[in-house]
Amino acid sequence: MYALGGESASGDDEAALKRAHKRRVPVVCVVPARTPGRVPYVAEEDVVPASPEGPVPVDRIAERLAERAEEDAVSLAARLPTIRRAVCRELIDKFSRQNGILGATIFIPGADMPALTLNQIRMVLRIGAAYGEKIDRERALELLAVLGAGFGLRAVARQALAFVPIAGWAVKGGIAYVGTRALGRAAITYFERGLPQRARERARSVRPRS
């Protein structure tokens, strides 16, 4: 993130942004103006206005950082709780779209399940990493079952009604999409409540009896 000192870029600002552009370093630029002009070497959608009289647009900044950080977003979220939610929402959007496409394009009954499940495991692993939790694939698979049996599957059942009646491929794609989103949201709730940490603390509190 780069913040301008004024409503337009100074010579030093432009030189710094040019260096970042040459090195292909993504930049989200905060400008103290309600209607900022063009900032050199920064994409228009990555310029975030911040009125000097109003609150800092933390959510908007977090959204742009989450999208621009790409592969580094998860490790960044683990260190910066402010952008964690935005990073996780971006992950959920990404994997939900992928699963929606898979569900709609794989026509052999049951053939889509391994791919959908693998994507959901990858999503849960990354959401956990964004919250600073280290989870292996086996643990992630168990977690999918827990989340699906709770909030996840109930949300899928409710949201899937919006896709009926439509052609079979659309129903499959829609259910894969909303199911993945529901699981992702449930994962956020799970990690925000600190359940993995509590489980570890309970395990440490148990002492073997002699």
C-alpha positions in Angstrom: 0.0 0.0 0.0 1.2 3.5 -0.8 -0.3 6.7 0.6 0.1 10.1 -1.1 0.8 13.1 1.1 -1.4 15.3 -1.1 -4.2 15.1 -3.6 -1.7 14.5 -6.5 1.6 12.6 -6.8 4.8 14.6 -6.1 8.0 13.9 -8.0 9.2 11.6 -5.3 5.9 9.7 -5.3 6.0 9.3 -9.0 9.6 8.0 -8.9 8.7 5.4 -6.1 5.6 4.3 -8.0 7.6 4.0 -11.2 10.1 1.7 -9.5 7.3 -0.5 -8.2 5.8 -0.7 -11.6 9.1 -1.7 -13.2 9.5 -4.5 -10.6 5.9 -5.6 -11.1 5.1 -4.9 -7.5 1.3 -4.4 -7.1 0.3 -1.1 -5.5 -2.9 0.1 -3.8 -2.6 3.9 -3.5 -4.6 5.9 -0.9 -5.3 9.5 -1.9 -6.6 12.1 0.6 -9.3 13.4 -1.7 -13.0 12.6 -2.3 -12.5 12.5 -6.1 -8.9 11.6 -6.8 -7.4 12.2 -10.2 -5.2 9.7 -12.1 -2.2 8.4 -10.2 0.8 7.5 -12.4 1.7 3.8 -12.6 -1.4 2.8 -10.6 -4.5 1.2 -12.1 -7.6 3.4 -11.6 -9.4 0.7 -9.5 -6.4 0.5 -7.2 -6.7 4.2 -6.2 -8.7 4.5 -3.0 -10.0 8.0 -2.0 -9.8 8.9 1.7 -11.5 12.1 2.7 -9.4 14.0 5.3 -12.6 14.8 7.2 -14.0 11.3 7.2 -13.0 7.8 8.5 -10.3 5.8 6.8 -11.9 3.4 4.2 -10.4 0.3 5.8 -12.7 -2.1 4.1 -12.1 -0.8 0.6 -8.3 -0.7 1.2 -8.5 -4.3 2.5 -10.5 -5.5 -0.5 -8.0 -4.0 -3.0 -5.0 -5.4 -1.1 -6.6 -8.8 -0.9 -7.1 -8.9 -4.7 -3.8 -7.4 -5.7 -1.7 -9.5 -3.3 -2.7 -12.7 -5.2 -0.5 -15.6 -4.0 0.9 -13.6 -1.2 -2.5 -12.6 0.2 -2.8 -15.5 2.6 0.6 -15.0 4.3 -0.2 -11.3 4.4 -3.5 -11.9 6.1 -1.9 -14.1 8.7 0.2 -11.1 9.8 -2.5 -8.3 9.2 -5.8 -9.2 10.8 -7.3 -6.0 9.2 -7.3 -7.5 5.7 -8.0 -11.1 6.8 -11.8 -11.1 6.1 -11.3 -9.5 2.7 -8.6 -12.1 1.8 -10.9 -15.0 2.9 -13.9 -13.5 0.9 -11.6 -13.4 -2.2 -10.6 -17.0 -1.6 -14.3 -18.1 -1.2 -15.2 -16.2 -4.4 -12.4 -17.9 -6.3 -13.1 -21.4 -5.3 -16.9 -21.1 -5.5 -16.6 -19.9 -9.1 -14.2 -22.8 -9.9 -16.6 -25.4 -8.3 -19.6 -23.8 -10.0 -17.9 -24.3 -13.4 -16.8 -27.9 -12.5 -20.3 -28.8 -11.3 -21.9 -27.5 -14.5 -19.4 -29.0 -17.0 -18.8 -32.5 -15.6 -21.8 -34.6 -16.7 -20.8 -38.1 -15.5 -22.7 -38.7 -12.2 -20.3 -38.6 -9.2 -17.3 -37.8 -11.3 -17.2 -34.2 -10.1 -17.1 -35.0 -6.4 -13.3 -35.6 -6.1 -12.5 -32.3 -7.9 -15.1 -30.4 -5.9 -13.9 -31.8 -2.6 -10.3 -31.1 -3.4 -11.1 -27.5 -4.2 -13.0 -27.2 -0.9 -10.0 -28.7 1.0 -7.7 -26.2 -0.6 -10.0 -23.4 0.3 -10.3 -24.4 3.9 -6.5 -24.9 4.1 -5.9 -21.3 2.8 -8.6 -19.8 5.1 -7.0 -21.6 8.0 -3.6 -20.3 7.0 -5.0 -16.7 6.8 -6.0 -17.1 10.4 -2.5 -18.4 11.3 -3.6 -22.0 11.7 -1.6 -24.9 10.2 -3.9 -27.7 9.0 -2.9 -30.7 7.0 -5.1 -32.2 4.3 -6.5 -35.0 6.5 -7.5 -32.5 9.1 -9.0 -30.2 6.5 -11.1 -33.1 5.2 -12.4 -33.8 8.7 -13.2 -30.1 9.1 -15.2 -30.1 5.8 -17.4 -32.9 7.3 -17.9 -30.9 10.5 -18.7 -27.7 8.7 -20.9 -29.4 6.1 -22.9 -31.2 8.8 -23.5 -27.9 10.6 -24.0 -24.5 8.9 -22.8 -25.5 5.5 -25.3 -28.1 4.3 -28.3 -26.2 5.8 -27.2 -23.1 3.9 -26.8 -25.1 0.7 -30.3 -26.5 1.0 -31.8 -23.1 1.5 -29.9 -21.4 -1.3 -30.2 -24.2 -3.8 -34.0 -23.5 -4.0 -33.2 -20.4 -6.0 -31.8 -22.6 -8.8 -35.0 -24.8 -9.3 -36.4 -25.5 -11.7 -33.6 -24.9 -14.2 -31.7 -27.3 -16.6 -29.9 -30.1 -14.7 -26.4 -28.7 -15.5 -27.4 -25.3 -14.0 -28.7 -26.9 -10.9 -25.4 -28.9 -10.4 -23.3 -25.8 -11.0 -25.5 -23.7 -8.8 -25.4 -26.2 -5.9 -21.6 -26.6 -6.2 -21.2 -22.8 -6.2 -23.5 -22.1 -3.2 -22.2 -25.2 -1.3 -18.6 -24.0 -1.6 -19.6 -20.5 -0.5 -21.5 -21.9 2.5 -18.5 -24.0 3.6 -16.2 -21.1 3.2 -18.3 -18.8 5.3 -18.6 -21.6 7.9 -14.8 -21.9 7.9 -14.5 -18.2 8.6 -16.9 -18.5 11.6 -15.0 -21.6 12.8 -11.6 -19.9 12.8 -12.8 -16.5 14.1 -14.2 -18.3 17.1 -10.8 -19.7 17.8 -11.9 -23.3 17.9 -8.6 -24.8 16.8 -6.7 -22.9 19.6 -9.3 -24.0 22.2 -9.0 -27.6 21.1 -5.2 -27.4 21.5 -5.5 -25.8 25.0 -7.9 -28.5 26.1 -5.5 -31.2 24.8 -2.6 -29.6 26.8 -4.7 -29.4 29.9 -5.3 -33.2 30.0 -2.6 -35.0 32.0 -2.1 -38.8 31.9 -3.0 -40.5 35.1 -0.3 -42.6 36.7 
